[in-house]
Amino acid sequence: MSIHQVSPDPQTAANSCAEYIFGRLDTAIAARGEASLAVSGGSTPKLLFQKMASTPFTWDRVHLFFVDERCVPPTDSASNYKLANENLIVPAKIRAANVHRIEGEMAPPNAAERYASEIRQFFGLSDGRMPQFDIVHRGMGPDAHTASLFPRDPLIDDRTGIAAATFAKKFNQWRVTLLPGVLLAARNTIFLVAGEDKVEALHNVFHEPYDPRKFPSQLGNDGDSVAWFLDESAAKGLEK
């Protein structure tokens, strides 16, 4: 059974999520000497990043990755890297060598292959093995998408790849995303979800039959290693 923590507002939810992440990072560093954290983009993560950046931590032991990225330059306002850079990486003084971004300015398939190759190298993976991130921070869209895996995307069935380019028809935009095998292999999965527009999606993820093709956020949404941090508006979706 996954953990649910409900907070009165998005900022409080982000604060609680940050505290939980730091606890898991400490555990990973104590066990292996370093930790790997993959983060998502969006408005609520901005609050999370700001809270994390303002909290003293041994960031030199953390390697930062990205769950997905829009295929835009790193200076573009739509870039997940830009959001993280301005609100976490720079203010927390995370060194460049510990930041593993998706190069969204490249051709999408090339960016996906380069990112997958960097992940394989970092984790020392042999063919067919999945990386095991210490923490994967994920969000959820009003359509229940997570990462850049949208409903009925064929990539939802992929359990062997690490990263791929995908065209988000809803936004008329190419993106690069981690694939389900990677998401499912994470040691800890943390969802941060806020807003009344997420009520229906949250309800479907928890109360509809398991069908990640229809509700991608059902991928790895249960178990002791999964925690959901919600504000009160979104949490209405947990009710039957």
N, C-alpha and C positions, 0 to 999 in steps of 0.2 A: 504494500500500500504506500503510495507516495505521500510526502509531507505537504500539507497546505497551511500557509500562514497568510492570514487576511489582515490588512492594515487599513486605516481609515482613508488614506489618500495615496497618490502615486509616490510622493517623496518619502513617506514613511515606509512604503513597500520597498522602495529602492534602498533605503537605509538598512532594512532588515536583510535584504538580499546581499548587500555588500558585506555585512557582518558574517553571514553564512559562508560566502565565498572566501573571506579571509581565514575562517576556521578550516575550510577544506584545503586551502593553499598551505597553511601551517602544517597540516597532517601530511601532505604530499612532500613538503620540503624536509620534514623530520624523517620520512621514510626513504626518500631517494635523493635528497640534497638539492633538488630543484623541482619546479612545478610547471605544468603546461595548462594554459587557460585560453579557451577559444571564446570570443565574444561576438555578439550580434549588434546591429545598428538600430536606430529608431529614436523616438522622442523619450520614451521611458528609460532606455539605457543611458541617455545623456545624464539623467539624474543619478543613475547608478555610478557612472564614470566619475562624476564630480564628487560624489561621496567617497569613492575609493581613493581618488587623488588627494583628498584632504585628510586621509587617514594614514599615519605613519606606518610604513611597511617595508620589508626587505625586498624591494622590487628587482634587485640584481639576481635573485634566485628564480624569477618567474619569466617564462617565455610566453609571449602573447601572440595568439593566432586569431584568425577571423572565421566565423561560421559561414559567412557569405559576403559577397561584394557586388555592387553594381558596376557594370563595365564602363566606368568613367575615370578620368584622371584623378590622382590623389588630392588635387586641389579643388575638385568639383564639390559643390555644396551637397550633392547626393551621395558622396563617397562615405562609406562606413569607416574607412581608415581616417578620413579627415575628422569625422566626429570623435573617434577615439583619440586621435592625435591631439586635438585641441582641448579635450576634456579629461583625458587620462594620461596619455603618454608624456606630453610636454610638462604638465603641472606636477606629475609624479616623478618626473626625471627618469623614466624608463629608458635604458640605453638602447640605441638603434640596433645593436647586435641581437637583442632579445625580442625584437618585433618582427614578425613574419607576416607581411601583408600580402594580399592578393593583388597582383599588378593589373588593375582594371583598365589601364590605358592600352594594354596589349589586345590583340585579336582574342576574343573569348576562349576558343579552344586552346590556344597557346598559353593564355593566363591560367587556365585550369590545369593543364599538364605541368606547367612550371611550379604551381602551388603544390600539386600532388607530389611532385619530385622532391620539393623542399621538405615536405612532411615525411616522406619516406626516409630521406637522409637524416633528419633530426631524430626520428625514432629508431633508426637503424633497421628498417623493415626489410624482410625478405619478401619475395613475390607471394601475393595472396594474403598477407597478414594485414590486419587493421591497426592503425594507431590507437593508442588508449590515452586520450587526453584526461588529465586529472579532473578538469571541469570544462563542461560545455554549457555556456550560457545561451539560452534560446528565448526568443519571443514568439508571439503567435498573432497572426493577422485576423481580421474579422471573418475571413473565409477559412480559418483554421490552418492556414499555411504556416510553416515554420522553416527556418533557414530561408532558402529560395526554392523550396519544394512546394509547389502550388497544387491544388486539387487536380487529380488525373494526369499529372506529369508522369511519363513512363519511368523517369529516374527514381520514383518512389519504390520501384521494385528492385532497384540495384543494391545488392548487398556485397559486391566485390570491389567496386571502385572507391576511390578516395575523394576526388573532386571532379566536377564536370561543369561545363557551360550549359546554361538553359535560357530559353527565351520566355520571359514573363509577358504573356499576351496582355494580361490585365494592365500592364504599365508600358507596353510596347518597348521593352527594354531587355537587353542581354545582361545576364548575371552569371557569376561563378559561385557555386555552392558546395559545401561538404555534402557527402552522400549518406544515405541511411545506415550503411554498415559502420561508418565512423561515428555517427550520432549514437547508435545503439551500443557501441563499444566503450563509451565514455565511463570513467569511474564515477563521476557525479554529473548529473544533468540538472540544470537550474533554469526554470522558467520564470520570467518576470513579466507579468501581464497586468495592464491597467486600462480602465476606461469602459464605459457602458457599451461601446460598440463591439466589445469582445464577449458579451454575455451569451449570445446564441452559439458562438463558436465554442466557448468553454463548456456549455451545456452539451453540445454534440460530442465533444472529445471525451467527456466523462460518462455520458449516459446513452449514447448511440452505440450499436454494435461495432466491434473493432473493424475498421475499414480505412486504413491510412491513405489509400488512394483517394478517398472522399474527404477524409479529415487528417491531413498529414501530421498534425500535432499529436496524434495518437501514437506516433512512432516514439517508443521509449518514454511513455508518459506515466509509467507506473513502476513501483518497486521502491525499496528502501533508499536507493541511491538517487532518487528523483525528488526534487523539492519545487513546489509552486509558490511563488510570492505574488499575491494579488492585492489590489485595492478593493474596497467595499463595492464599488460599482461593478467591476468585472466579476467579483465573487458571487454575484447573484446567479451566475450561470451554473454554479455547483448545485443549486437547488433543483429538485425534481419538479 
